[in-house]
């Protein structure tokens, strides 16, 4: 079974560095949609910071994000070059992902 965290990080990189056809769709979105819709579609900075935070964690921390304390949060943020608030967002995202994965498996 594939690790859902690895798949999620791959998706973040795809969003941060989209192929040419997806960049074209973003261009069309900029022309035809409101600024809010376009900004939501092309929020590459948030994708990069989330991916950096997740990759700065150990594999154990990715599977058990509840063990990360404030001190470790700070070290992850420094190592990834992002703010602590971004690390907290990554931790919340991972917790939600594991919760959905466990609900889907029925455990």
NORNOR-V502312 format. One record per pair of residues at least 4 apart in sequence whose C-alpha atoms are under 8 Angstrom apart, sorted by the first residue. I is the first residue (numbers start at 0). GAP is how many residues later the second one is. Records with the same first field share a line. If there is no record, write none. Layout:
BEGIN
I->GAP  GAP
END
This chain:
BEGIN
1->4  5
2->4
3->4  93
4->4  57  89
5->4
6->4
7->4
8->4  42  45
9->4
10->4
11->4  35  36  38  39
12->4  5  34  35  38
13->4  5
14->27  29  32
15->27  28  29  31  32
16->27
17->4  5
18->4
19->4
20->4
21->4
22->4
23->4
24->4
25->4  12  15  16
26->4
27->4
28->4  8  9
29->4  5  8
32->4  5
33->4
34->4
35->4
36->4
37->4
38->4
42->4
43->4
44->4
45->4
46->4
47->4
48->4  31  33  37
49->4  36  37  39  40
50->4
51->4  28  29
52->4  23  24  27  29  33  34  37
53->8  36
55->20  23  24
56->4  5  19
57->4
58->4
59->4
60->4  5  6  7
61->32
62->35
64->26  29  30
67->4  5
68->4
69->4
70->4
71->4
72->4  11  14  15
73->4  10
74->4
75->4  11
76->4  5  6  7  9  10
77->4  5
81->4  5
82->4
83->4
84->4
85->4
86->4
87->4
88->4
89->4
90->4
91->4
92->4
93->4
94->4
95->4
96->4
97->4
98->4
99->4
100->4
101->4  5
102->4
END
